[in-house]
Amino acid sequence: MKRFLKTKISIIYRAVVAVVLAAVFAMSTPFVSSAFANEAEQISFASYQQDFIRRIDRRALPTRAGTAGLAMVGELPRISGTGAAVEALNARFIAQFDEFLQAHRARATRLEFTYEIFIAGPLAHERYVSVVIYMTAIGANTTRSVATTVIDVTDLSIITLNDFEANVLRLISNSLVATAQANPRLHNSNFNGINNSHPFYFDGNNIEIPFASGAFTVAHREVTTPRTFPIAAFAHHTIAPNRFIALPQEQYSTIMVNLSYAINRFDGYTAAWSASTQTVNIWRGGSIVSSVTVGVNSYFYGNPDNARTLELAPILADGSTSRVMVPLSFFREIMGMATTVTSEGIIISRFDTRLIPSEQENVVTGNTTITAE
């Protein structure tokens, strides 16, 4: 009898365990599916890329009338397949070739063409493939140029910087203008930024802006830019009106932003309130990179000894410790971010120039002209 009861209890126990496990599995399925959603999407983009790259082959340079005596060396990319999107891409590669040919056929004795394929790296951006054609005209002077085509492999559409992500074009352009102004010896003094048709491409986790400083000639020197901008630097968030206040004119017309709310939007940054000192500490990578104290007009990044003042000291809005407000300029002047005031709110972008490599020079022989197509 005891043995029978023991067996019966064992069966019931196993049945209960099985039911519990089944329930847990059923409840966890949505979470498991959600956890792997990004991975599945990433694999999907990867398969698109692999298919697309397999379809890129080499095309001999097309013959053109009136080019006798002009040596043309190299190859262009060609995408195999049918359809309007494929035809448009192949036509674009030929058009880029023809444009360079027409610009230099009268002055050059030799034209050289090569190309490379690049893939964008991080997660959702992996859907892009960049085709970069390098073009060189050799004659009395050497002229190097580049033509780029960035392709969304899911539908074979061509994208621009504005298509990629909001604010990228403006932030990059402003950065390049500032660099040109700071280095007038190396840059065209008339350079006033890039537009949405300027060449760019993705290389891994970076946006590359080739020859971004415009057209210039430096005797015996070649300025080597592409300029590199980490894609991660363009993370941005819109701060809604209820998260900032615009002080009236008698208080300097200053926009004050909720510090903790804004900083905590960005991966890698956290803001922590200390009640005893009325201070907000901003952490990044396990270290405090900045601190602000209510009522004290002193702001720094990295080194407390290099503190500076802004329009106003931090304030407590409505007496709430969760609403420590700092001037909007804190994000721009202290944190190195970019800010834009819009009708929807304030856009703060983690566009940190400390992440961007400086330009370098290479000594070469002869005169070199670099042009941005």
C-alpha positions as CSV (number, residue, x, y, z in Angstrom):
1,M,0.0,0.0,0.0
2,K,2.8,2.4,0.9
3,R,4.6,1.5,-2.2
4,F,1.4,2.2,-4.3
5,L,1.0,5.6,-2.6
6,K,4.6,6.5,-3.1
7,T,4.3,5.6,-6.8
8,K,1.1,7.6,-7.1
9,I,2.6,10.7,-5.4
10,S,5.6,10.4,-7.7
11,I,3.4,10.4,-10.8
12,I,1.4,13.4,-9.5
13,Y,4.6,15.2,-8.7
14,R,6.0,14.7,-12.1
15,A,2.7,15.8,-13.7
16,V,2.7,19.0,-11.7
17,V,6.3,19.7,-12.6
18,A,5.6,19.1,-16.3
19,V,2.6,21.5,-16.1
20,V,4.6,24.2,-14.4
21,L,7.5,23.9,-16.9
22,A,5.0,24.0,-19.8
23,A,3.4,27.2,-18.3
24,V,6.8,28.8,-17.7
25,F,7.9,28.0,-21.3
26,A,4.6,29.3,-22.7
27,M,4.9,32.6,-20.7
28,S,8.6,33.0,-21.6
29,T,8.1,32.4,-25.4
30,P,7.2,36.1,-26.1
31,F,10.2,37.3,-24.2
32,V,12.5,34.8,-25.9
33,S,11.1,35.8,-29.3
34,S,11.6,39.5,-28.4
35,A,15.1,38.8,-27.2
36,F,16.1,37.2,-30.5
37,A,14.1,39.6,-32.7
38,N,17.1,41.9,-33.3
39,E,19.3,38.9,-34.0
40,A,16.8,37.5,-36.6
41,E,16.6,40.9,-38.2
42,Q,20.4,41.1,-38.3
43,I,20.6,37.7,-39.9
44,S,18.0,38.8,-42.5
45,F,20.0,41.9,-43.4
46,A,23.2,39.7,-43.6
47,S,21.6,37.4,-46.1
48,Y,20.5,40.4,-48.2
49,Q,24.0,41.6,-48.1
50,Q,25.6,38.3,-49.1
51,D,23.2,38.0,-52.0
52,F,23.8,41.5,-53.2
53,I,27.6,41.3,-52.9
54,R,27.6,38.0,-54.9
55,R,25.9,39.9,-57.7
56,I,28.6,42.6,-58.0
57,D,31.2,41.8,-60.7
58,R,33.7,43.8,-62.7
59,R,32.9,45.7,-65.8
60,A,35.5,46.8,-68.4
61,L,35.6,50.6,-68.9
62,P,33.1,51.7,-71.6
63,T,34.5,53.0,-74.8
64,R,33.9,56.6,-75.7
65,A,34.3,58.6,-78.9
66,G,37.0,61.3,-79.0
67,T,39.3,59.7,-76.4
68,A,42.1,58.7,-78.8
69,G,45.5,59.0,-77.1
70,L,43.9,59.0,-73.6
71,A,44.9,55.9,-71.7
72,M,42.0,54.6,-69.5
73,V,42.9,51.9,-67.0
74,G,40.9,49.9,-64.5
75,E,37.4,48.6,-64.0
76,L,33.9,49.6,-62.8
77,P,31.4,47.7,-60.7
78,R,28.4,46.1,-62.3
79,I,25.4,44.4,-60.6
80,S,24.0,41.4,-62.3
81,G,20.2,40.8,-62.5
82,T,17.2,42.5,-63.9
83,G,14.7,45.2,-62.7
84,A,14.5,49.0,-62.5
85,A,16.6,49.2,-59.3
86,V,19.5,47.2,-60.8
87,E,19.4,49.2,-64.0
88,A,19.4,52.5,-62.0
89,L,22.5,51.4,-60.0
90,N,24.4,50.3,-63.1
91,A,23.5,53.5,-64.9
92,R,24.7,55.5,-61.9
93,F,28.2,53.8,-62.0
94,I,28.5,54.7,-65.7
95,A,27.3,58.2,-65.1
96,Q,30.0,58.7,-62.4
97,F,32.6,57.5,-64.9
98,D,31.4,59.7,-67.7
99,E,31.3,62.8,-65.4
100,F,34.9,62.4,-64.4
101,L,35.9,61.6,-68.0
102,Q,34.2,64.8,-69.4
103,A,35.8,66.9,-66.7
104,H,39.4,65.7,-67.4
105,R,39.6,64.3,-70.9
106,A,41.0,67.5,-72.3
107,R,43.8,67.9,-69.7
108,A,44.8,64.4,-68.8
109,T,46.9,61.8,-70.6
110,R,45.8,58.9,-68.4
111,L,42.7,58.0,-66.3
112,E,42.7,55.3,-63.7
113,F,39.6,53.7,-62.0
114,T,39.3,51.3,-59.1
115,Y,36.5,50.5,-56.7
116,E,35.9,48.9,-53.3
117,I,32.8,47.5,-51.5
118,F,32.2,48.4,-47.8
119,I,29.5,47.2,-45.4
120,A,28.0,49.2,-42.5
121,G,28.5,47.5,-39.2
122,P,26.2,48.1,-36.1
123,L,22.9,46.2,-35.9
124,A,20.1,48.1,-37.7
125,H,22.7,49.8,-39.9
126,E,23.9,46.5,-41.4
127,R,21.4,46.8,-44.2
128,Y,23.7,49.2,-46.1
129,V,26.4,48.4,-48.7
130,S,28.7,51.1,-50.0
131,V,30.3,51.1,-53.5
132,V,33.2,53.5,-53.7
133,I,34.8,54.3,-57.1
134,Y,38.3,55.9,-56.9
135,M,39.2,58.0,-60.0
136,T,42.6,59.5,-60.9
137,A,43.5,61.8,-63.8
138,I,47.2,62.1,-64.6
139,G,48.6,64.9,-66.7
140,A,50.3,68.2,-65.9
141,N,48.8,67.8,-62.4
142,T,47.3,64.8,-60.7
143,T,43.7,65.0,-59.7
144,R,42.1,62.4,-57.5
145,S,38.4,62.1,-56.8
146,V,35.9,59.7,-55.5
147,A,32.3,58.8,-56.3
148,T,30.2,56.9,-53.8
149,T,26.9,55.0,-53.9
150,V,25.3,53.8,-50.6
151,I,22.7,51.2,-51.1
152,D,19.9,49.8,-48.9
153,V,20.1,46.2,-49.9
154,T,16.5,45.4,-48.8
155,D,15.2,47.3,-51.8
156,L,18.3,48.4,-53.7
157,S,17.5,52.1,-53.1
158,I,20.2,54.7,-53.0
159,I,20.4,56.6,-49.7
160,T,21.9,60.0,-48.7
161,L,23.1,61.2,-45.3
162,N,19.7,62.7,-44.6
163,D,18.1,59.4,-45.4
164,F,20.4,57.6,-43.0
165,E,19.7,59.4,-39.7
166,A,18.4,62.8,-38.6
167,N,20.9,65.6,-38.0
168,V,23.9,63.7,-39.4
169,L,24.4,66.0,-42.3
170,R,24.2,69.1,-40.2
171,L,26.5,67.8,-37.5
172,I,29.2,66.6,-39.9
173,S,29.0,69.7,-42.0
174,N,29.4,72.0,-39.0
175,S,32.3,70.0,-37.8
176,L,34.1,70.2,-41.1
177,V,33.5,73.9,-41.4
178,A,35.1,74.4,-37.9
179,T,38.0,72.2,-38.9
180,A,38.6,74.2,-42.2
181,Q,38.5,77.5,-40.3
182,A,41.0,76.2,-37.7
183,N,43.4,75.0,-40.5
184,P,43.3,77.7,-43.2
185,R,46.7,76.6,-44.6
186,L,45.3,73.2,-45.5
187,H,41.8,74.0,-46.6
188,N,40.0,76.1,-49.1
189,S,39.1,79.3,-47.2
190,N,35.7,79.4,-49.0
191,F,34.6,75.9,-47.8
192,N,31.2,76.3,-46.2
193,G,30.2,72.8,-45.5
194,I,28.8,69.8,-47.4
195,N,25.3,69.2,-48.8
196,N,23.2,66.1,-49.1
197,S,24.7,65.1,-52.4
198,H,28.3,65.0,-51.0
199,P,30.0,61.6,-51.3
200,F,30.1,59.4,-48.2
201,Y,30.2,55.8,-47.3
202,F,30.0,53.4,-44.4
203,D,33.0,51.4,-43.4
204,G,32.2,49.1,-40.5
205,N,31.0,51.3,-37.6
206,N,32.1,54.6,-39.2
207,I,30.8,57.1,-41.7
208,E,33.6,58.2,-44.0
209,I,33.5,61.6,-45.7
210,P,36.1,61.4,-48.5
211,F,38.0,64.6,-49.5
212,A,35.6,66.5,-47.3
213,S,37.5,69.8,-47.2
214,G,36.5,70.8,-50.7
215,A,38.9,71.6,-53.6
216,F,42.4,72.8,-52.7
217,T,46.0,72.5,-53.9
218,V,49.0,72.4,-51.6
219,A,52.4,72.3,-53.3
220,H,54.3,69.1,-52.5
221,R,51.7,68.0,-50.0
222,E,48.6,65.9,-50.2
223,V,46.0,66.3,-47.4
224,T,44.7,62.9,-46.6
225,T,41.0,63.0,-45.6
226,P,38.6,60.9,-45.6
227,R,37.3,62.1,-42.4
228,T,36.0,59.4,-40.0
229,F,32.9,59.9,-37.9
230,P,31.8,57.0,-35.6
231,I,28.2,56.1,-36.2
232,A,27.7,55.8,-32.4
233,A,28.5,59.5,-32.0
234,F,25.2,60.4,-33.7
235,A,22.9,59.0,-31.0
236,H,20.3,61.7,-30.4
237,H,17.1,62.3,-28.4
238,T,14.4,64.9,-28.4
239,I,13.7,66.5,-25.1
240,A,10.0,67.2,-24.9
241,P,8.8,70.7,-23.7
242,N,7.8,69.4,-20.3
243,R,11.5,68.4,-19.7
244,F,12.9,71.9,-20.1
245,I,11.9,75.5,-19.3
246,A,12.5,78.7,-21.1
247,L,13.3,81.5,-18.6
248,P,11.9,84.9,-19.5
249,Q,14.0,87.7,-20.8
250,E,14.7,89.3,-17.4
251,Q,16.4,86.0,-16.6
252,Y,18.7,86.0,-19.6
253,S,16.2,84.2,-22.0
254,T,18.0,81.0,-21.0
255,I,16.6,77.5,-21.8
256,M,17.1,75.3,-18.8
257,V,17.0,71.5,-19.3
258,N,16.3,68.6,-16.9
259,L,19.9,67.3,-16.5
260,S,19.2,63.8,-15.3
261,Y,16.5,63.1,-17.8
262,A,18.6,64.2,-20.7
263,I,21.8,62.5,-19.7
264,N,20.2,59.2,-18.8
265,R,18.8,59.0,-22.4
266,F,22.3,58.2,-23.7
267,D,24.0,54.8,-23.4
268,G,27.1,54.9,-21.3
269,Y,26.1,58.0,-19.3
270,T,24.2,58.0,-15.9
271,A,23.4,60.9,-13.6
272,A,23.2,60.4,-9.8
273,W,21.8,62.9,-7.3
274,S,23.6,63.5,-4.0
275,A,21.1,65.1,-1.5
276,S,23.9,65.9,1.1
277,T,25.8,68.2,-1.4
278,Q,22.9,69.2,-3.7
279,T,25.0,67.8,-6.5
280,V,24.4,65.7,-9.7
281,N,27.3,63.5,-10.6
282,I,27.5,62.4,-14.2
283,W,29.1,59.0,-14.7
284,R,30.7,57.5,-17.8
285,G,32.7,54.3,-18.0
286,G,32.8,53.9,-14.3
287,S,34.2,57.4,-13.6
288,I,32.7,60.8,-12.8
289,V,33.2,63.0,-15.8
290,S,31.3,66.0,-14.6
291,S,29.4,67.3,-11.5
292,V,27.0,70.2,-11.1
293,T,25.9,71.7,-7.8
294,V,22.6,73.6,-7.4
295,G,23.3,77.3,-7.1
296,V,27.0,77.0,-8.1
297,N,27.9,78.4,-11.5
298,S,30.9,76.0,-12.1
299,Y,30.9,73.4,-14.9
300,F,33.6,71.0,-16.1
301,Y,34.2,67.9,-18.1
302,G,36.9,65.4,-17.0
303,N,39.1,67.8,-15.0
304,P,37.5,69.8,-12.1
305,D,40.4,72.2,-12.3
306,N,39.3,73.3,-15.8
307,A,35.9,74.6,-14.6
308,R,34.0,77.4,-16.4
309,T,30.8,79.4,-15.9
310,L,27.7,79.4,-18.1
311,E,24.7,81.7,-18.3
312,L,23.2,80.5,-15.0
313,A,24.0,78.2,-12.1
314,P,22.0,74.9,-11.9
315,I,18.5,75.4,-10.3
316,L,15.9,73.2,-8.8
317,A,12.6,73.4,-10.7
318,D,9.5,73.3,-8.5
319,G,11.8,72.4,-5.6
320,S,12.1,68.8,-7.0
321,T,15.4,67.0,-6.7
322,S,14.5,65.1,-9.8
323,R,14.4,68.3,-11.8
324,V,17.9,69.8,-11.5
325,M,18.0,72.2,-14.5
326,V,21.1,73.4,-16.3
327,P,21.5,75.7,-19.2
328,L,21.1,74.1,-22.6
329,S,24.7,75.3,-23.3
330,F,25.9,72.8,-20.7
331,F,25.4,70.0,-23.2
332,R,27.1,71.8,-26.0
333,E,29.9,73.7,-24.2
334,I,30.7,71.2,-21.4
335,M,29.6,67.7,-22.6
336,G,30.7,68.3,-26.3
337,M,27.2,67.4,-27.6
338,A,25.2,69.2,-30.3
339,T,21.9,70.9,-29.6
340,T,19.1,72.0,-31.9
341,V,15.9,73.9,-30.8
342,T,12.9,72.7,-32.9
343,S,9.1,73.2,-32.7
344,E,8.8,69.7,-31.2
345,G,11.4,70.2,-28.5
346,I,15.1,70.2,-28.2
347,I,17.3,67.7,-30.0
348,I,20.4,66.8,-28.1
349,S,22.9,64.7,-30.1
350,R,25.9,62.8,-28.6
351,F,28.1,64.2,-31.3
352,D,31.4,64.2,-29.4
353,T,34.3,65.7,-31.4
354,R,36.7,63.9,-29.0
355,L,35.7,60.7,-30.8
356,I,36.9,62.0,-34.2
357,P,40.5,61.5,-35.3
358,S,42.4,64.6,-36.4
359,E,43.6,65.1,-39.9
360,Q,47.1,64.2,-41.1
361,E,49.4,65.2,-43.9
362,N,51.4,63.0,-46.2
363,V,54.4,64.4,-48.0
364,V,54.3,63.5,-51.7
365,T,56.0,64.7,-54.9
366,G,54.5,67.1,-57.4
367,N,51.3,69.1,-57.1
368,T,48.1,67.4,-56.2
369,T,44.5,68.7,-56.5
370,I,41.8,66.9,-54.5
371,T,38.3,67.6,-55.5
372,A,35.0,66.6,-53.9
373,E,32.6,65.4,-56.6
